[in-house]
Amino acid sequence: MTSKIEQLKTYLAEIVDLAYISNLLGWDQETNMPPAGVKERGEQMATLARLIQLRMTSEELLRALEEAEAEVAGIDPDSNEARLIKVTRREVQKRLKVPSRYYEELSRASVEAYAAWKQAREQDQFDHFRPFLEWIVALRREYASYFAPYEHVYDPLLYEFEPGLKTKEVQQIFAELRPQQVALVRQITSRPQVDDSPLYQYFDPQKQWDFGVEVITKFGYDWTRGRQDKSAHPFTSSFGLNDVRITTRISEKNLTSGLFSTLHECGHALYDQGCDPALARTPLAGGSSLALHESQSRLWENLVGRSKPFWEHFYPRLQEYFPEQLGNVPLEAFYRGINKVQPSLIRVEADEATYNLHVMLRLEIEIQLMTGDLEVRHLPEVWNTHMQEYLGVTPSNNAEGVLQDVHWSHGYIGYFPTYALGNLISVQLWEAIHRDVPNLEEQIRRGEFAELLGWLREKIHRHGSKFEAPELVERVTGQAITPQPYIRYLRQKYGEIYGF
């Protein structure tokens, strides 16, 4: 007789398959779909959202879950079975509070809003995007209302991306981080600035692409289980453990844009590709949270990809790709250039020392949108004011201001804090890795990444979403999520670069 846990897995496998199909339609929308397909794609995504919701809240699944819970009662709470029950119960309880109509409308709105955002960004026309964003904001406020009473209206939205953390906890972390990071940026900007002009020449896009592919192949990205394409905003999407795709965005006159996007998305993909195959087609497959996912992308992008040992290995190869542009640029000058600290307008191209300030700005705006203290029509003005307050720069247009990020068009309000949390976690993990792999820098200097990837596979990747991020971080590093390791890292690195 089939066990109750296996029966539950059978129900869940169908739901996971539907979610992957939805992911595939989303990937296609951002890479290949013709413009006229928006309305129909919105209906397709809405149908899938409704089917997933109906199955997640069906009597059959609820009965299967209860029977499986009874069957595994008393087993190791860290086992795959016990964690599957816990995570499924968490998701079911959340979905039972929300009508299926809501998920349909959010899916439909997200498809149409994305198309509107893309056009608005290209044409620098916020008013074109505004009604769609108002639709999204209204839906996200509605979603939060289903979870009242709550400690904070933002909690239900944050929970979607970061289960295990409350808004007040994130605000406390940011309150500790922000003054230290602002002080560091002021200290850096008081020093003579580094020259990064060699990075802003014409760099053949295909050669940029080829170099990026060469690097992430060495990282360990499995091309038999993934591919890379181009999109307006780089992202990673999974359709199973053996189909994990990335995209990048290449600029002809900015070498770092495409390269670090590729490294960043590869970090996400390595996480998904490293999940234990035993978790396939269950809610445990994939990353634990967006912050933990971001810790992997930022680790490979910044802690590896912007390090001196990395470029001691790869810079001669990059010079072979671009001899005219970089042949006479010394390694030290190049290294300092890619690590230049300068408050800037675009979050995805921000340096490590200022990046978190972009995220904190967005968190403040999102909370105001959810509480009703800010209306969408005032966003451009408020955005520009906040950019001046946080970073000392003001966008000259909305394309490089309030329209720069894709997330709101997808309905991803509650997502942005995970970016800064991911930065913090990445360095906590980095310190733990150095304790276990004391010659890590020498390995990177030789272009060897197998032991680093193996450590991440063992400690993080294989667990999928069995453990919430705060729990897994504490298990691996011995401490809760904290900004202090990240601040230490920034001070040491940029103290050497800027001489203080």
N, C-alpha and C positions, 0 to 999 in steps of 0.2 A: 504493500500500500504506500502511495506517495505521502511523504510527511507533510504536515501543515505548513512548515516553513517553505517547502518546495512549491506548494500550491500558491502561497503568497508571492513567491518569486515569479511564478508564471503570470499572475495578474500584473505585477509590477513591470515585467519585461515588456508587455504590450504598451504600457504607459510610457516607458523610457523610449521605446521605438518611435512613438508618436512625437515625443519631444525632440528626438534627433531629426525626424522628418521636418519638423518646424524649424530647427536650426539650419537645415539644408536649404529650405526656402529662403530663410533670412540671409544666408551666405550668398545665394544666387542673386537676391535682390541688390546686394551691395557690390557685386562683381560683374554680373552678366545680364541681368534682366533689362529688357527694353523699357523706355520711359512709359509707354502706354499700358504696361502691365500692372500699374500700381493698384487700381481698384480691385481687379480680380485677385491679385496676390493678397490684398488685405482681406478679402472674403475667405481665401484659402487658409490664411493664418488664423482667422477668427474661428473657422470650423475646427481646426486642430486644437485651438485653445479650449473650445467648448467640449470637445471629446475628451481631452485630458482632464478637465475639471469634472466631468460627469463620471469618469472612471475612478478618479481619486476620491470621490465622495460617494461612490456606489455602495449599496447594501452588500454586494458580493465582496468588495474589497474590505469593507469594515468587518464583515464576518471572518474573512480569511485572516485579517490582522489580529483580531481577538483570539482566534484559535491558535495562531502561530505564537502569540504572546504567551498563552497558557503552556504551549508545548516546550518553549525554551526557558521558561521560568527557572531561575536558579543557576543557569549556566554562566560561564565567564562573561562579565559585562563588557569586556573588550573584544569578545569574539565577533566575527563577521555577522553571525546570526543575531546576536543581542543588539549590535549597533544598527543593523538593518531595521529591526523592530523600532528602535528609538527614533531613528531619522524618519522612518515612514510615519510613525505616530505624530511626530512633530509637524510634518508636512500636511497630513490629513487634518489635524486639528486646526491648522491655519486655513486650509481651503474650505472647511465646513462653515467658516464664518463669512465666506464671500460667495455671492451668487454667480452661477456660470455666465449669466449675461454680462457681468463685469469683465471677465476675462476675454470674452468675444469682442467687446467694444474696445478694450485696451489694445488688443492685437490689431484690430482694424485701424484704430487711431494711430498706432505706432508706424504702420506701413505708410499711411498717407502723410504723417508728420515727417517721416524720414525723407520722402521725396520732396516735400515742401522745404525742409531744412537744406537739402542739397542745392536746390535752385536758389534759395535765399542767400546761402553762403556764397555761391558763385557770382551772384548779381548784387551782393551787399544790400539786400532788401529785407530788413527785419519785419516789416509790416506784412510781407508775404508769408512768413513763418508764424507770425503772432497768433492768428486764430487757431492754428493747429496746436501751438504750445499751450494756449488757454484751455483747449480741449484736454490735453494731457494733464495739466495741473489740476483741473477739475476732477479728473478721474483718479488722480493720486490722492487728492483730499478725500474723495469718496472711499477709496480703499482704506485709508487710515481710520475712517469713521466706523468701519466694521469691527475694529479692535478696541473701541472705547469701552470702558475707561482705560486710559493708558497714562504712564508717567509723562510722556511727551508725545505730541502728535507725530513727530519724526520717527519714533521708535518702530512702528510697524514697517516703515519703508526701509530703514536701516537693516531690520531683521531679515528682509528678503535677501540681502547680499552678505550680511555679516551676523549670522545667528550666534548668540552668546554675548553680544555687546549691546549696551544701551547708549542712547544719545548723550546722557550725562557723563558716561565713562569716556566717550570719544572727546567730548568737550573738555574734560579734565586733562586728558592726554595732550590735547592741542594747546590748552592753557599753559601747560608746563613747557611745551615745545616752542611755541611761537616767540616768546621774548628772547630765548636763547638763540633761535635761528635768526631773528631780526638783528640781534647784537652782532652775530657772526658776519652777517652780510654787510653790516656797516663797517666792521673791522676790515673785511676784504676790500670793500670799495674805497676805503681810505688809502689803500696801497696802489702803487703804479699798476696800471692795467696790462694784462698780457695781450699779445697780438694774435688774433685768430683769422686775419685776412686771408691766409693761404687756403682756408676751408671754403671760401666764397669765390670760387672761380667756376668755369664750365667743367663739369665732370660728366663724361659720357654715361647716360643712364644705364645702358646695358652692362658696362663694365662695373658700375656700382652694384647692380643686381648680381653679377657673377661673383664679385668679391664677397658680398653678403652671404650668398649661397655657400661659398667655400668655407667661410667661418662657421656657420651654424651646422654644416656637415661635420666639422671637427668637434663642435660642441656635443654632437650625438643625436641631432635631429634625424629621425628615420624617414627617409623619403619614400619608402615603400608603404608608409602609413600616414603620409601627409603630402602637401604641396603648398606652393606660395603663389599668390596672385596680387593684383593691385586693387586698391580701393581708396575712396576719398578720405577715410579715416582708418588707420591700421587696426586690425582686430584678429583674434583667434577664434575659431569655431570648431566644435567637435561633433561628429556624427557617430561616435563609437570610439572605443579605445584604439581602433586600428584605422581611423580616418580623422586625423586632427590637422586642420588646415590653417594657414596663416596668410595674412596679407601685409603689404607694405605700401608706403607712399614715397616716391623718389622725386627729389628736386634736382634739376640740372645744375643749379648754382649754389647748392648747399650740401656738401658731402655728408655731413653728419645726420641729416634728416632721415634719409632712407636706410643708412647703415644701422643706426641705433634703433630705428623702428623694427628692422629685421631681427636684431639681437633680442629686443624686448619681446616681440611676439614669439620668438623661438623659446624663450623662457617659459611662457605660458604653455606652449605645445609640449615641451619636455615633461612638464608636470602631468598633463593628461596622458601622454604616451607611457608614463612610468607607473600608472595605476595598476594595482594587482589585477590580473585577468580574472581572478575568482569573483571580482566585483562587477564584471561586465553585465550590462542590461539590468542593473539595479540602481536605486537612488544613491548608492554609495560610490558609483563610478564618477570620476571627475574630482575637481578640487574641493577642499573643505569650505572655503569661503573666498570672496573676492580679494580680501586683504592678503590671505595666504597665497592666492594665485599671483597677486601683484608682487609679493615678496620674491617669487621665482623670476618674474620678468625683470624686475629691477636688479636682482642679484646678477643675472647674466648680462644685462645691459650696462650697468654701472660698476658694480664691484669687480666684475671681470672685465667687461668691455671698455671701460674708461681707466683701467689700471695701467701702470707703467710696464709691469711684467708682460701683460697681454700684448702691448704694442712693441715691446722688445722682440717678440716673436713675429708679429704680423705686419709691422710697419715696412720692412723691406719688401714684403709681398705687395703691399698697397702701393709702394713706390713703383713697382714693376707695372702695375695697372695704370698708374698716372705719373709717368716719368717727367713730363713737362710741368705739371702742376706741383709735384711734391719731390722731385728728384734732388732739389737743392735745399729742401726744408729739413733741418736737423730733427731727429727724433724728439729731443727735449722740447723744441719749439712746437712741434705737432702735439705732443702730450699736453703741454700747457694750453694750447689753443682749444683742444676738445674739452678741456675742463675750465674754460673761462667762466667766471661768475659775473653775470650782468643781469639785473632785473629786466625781464623781457615780457612780451605780450602773449606769446603762445605757450600754453602749458606743456604740450607734448615735446616742445623743443627747449624747455627750461632746463637750466643747470641744476645740479644736485642741491646746491645751497639755497636756491629760491623756489624750487618746485613745490614744496609743501605749502608755501604761502598761497600759491594758486588754488590749491585744494581747500585750504581754510576759507578763502574768499567764497568759493562755490558752496561750501557747507553753510555759511552764514546766509547766503542768498536763498538756498533751498529751504532752510528753516523758515525764513520770512515768507516764502511763497506758500508753504504749508500752513502756517499760522494765519495767513491772510493779511499780514502786515505789509506785504508787497504785492502789487498787481503786475501782471505780465507786461502791460503797456509801458510800465516805468522801468523795465529791465535794462535797456541800453544805458540810460542815464545812471542808474544805480550801479551797474557793472563798471562803468568808467570811473565813477567816484571811488568805488572799492579798489580798483586797480591802482589808482593814484595813492590811496591810503596804505595799501598793503605793499606795493612794489615800486611806487614812485614813477609809474609810467601810465600814459593814457592812450588808449587805442584811437587811431585816426579814422577808423571805420568799424562797422559792426562785424564784418567778416573776420577781422583779427581781434574782435572783442566778444560780444555776447553770442555770436554765431559760430565760434570756432570749434565747439565740442558737439559731437553727435549724440551724446547720451540722453538729453532731454527728449529728443525726437523719438527715441525708443521707449520712452517712459521710465528711464532709469534714474528716477529721483531717489536718493538714498545710496547711490553708488559711489559718488566722489570721495567720501571720507576714506574708502578702502585704499585709495591710491597712496595717501600719506601713511596710513597704517602699514601698508605693504613695504614702504621704505624703511620704517622702523623695524619691522620684523626681519627684513632682509639682512640688516646688520647684526641683529641678535643671532641669527642663524650663522652669519659669517664668522662671528667670534667663536661660536661652538665648533664650526668646521675647522678653524685654525687650531683649536685645542686637540682635535682628533687627527688632523692632517697637518702636522707642523711644517712640512716642506711644500705646502700648497703653492706658494708664490713661485717656487722653482719649477714646479710642474707646469704652471701656466706659462712661465717663461719659455718652456720647451714646447708649448702648444699641446700639452697633454691635459685632457679634461675628464678622463675616465673615472678617476678616483673621486673627483668632485661630484660628478653626476651620480656615481654609485652611492655616495654619502646621502645625497638628496633623495635618491630612489628609496634607500633604506629608511631614512628618518621621516621623510615627508610624502613623497609621491605615491608609494605603494598603498598608503592608507586611504587614498581617495578622500571621501567625506565622512569617514567613520568618526572623526573627532572634530569638534568645533575648534576654530582657530585659537582662541585663548587657551584652551586645554592642551592642544598639541604644541603650541609655542612653549608653554611652561614645562611640558614633558621633555622637550628636546633641549631647551636652553636653561631650564632651572629657574626661570623668572617670568613674571607676567609681562605683557606688552608694555614697553617703556621707551621713552625717547632718548634716554641717556647714552646707550651705545651708538646711536646714530649721530648724536651731537659730538661724541668723542671722535668718531670716524671723520666727520666733516672738519673738525678743528685740526686734526693731525694732517689730513690730506691737503687742505687748503692753506694751512700754516706753512707747509713745505713749498707749495706752489707760489704763494704770495709773500712769503718771508716774514712771518710774524710768530 
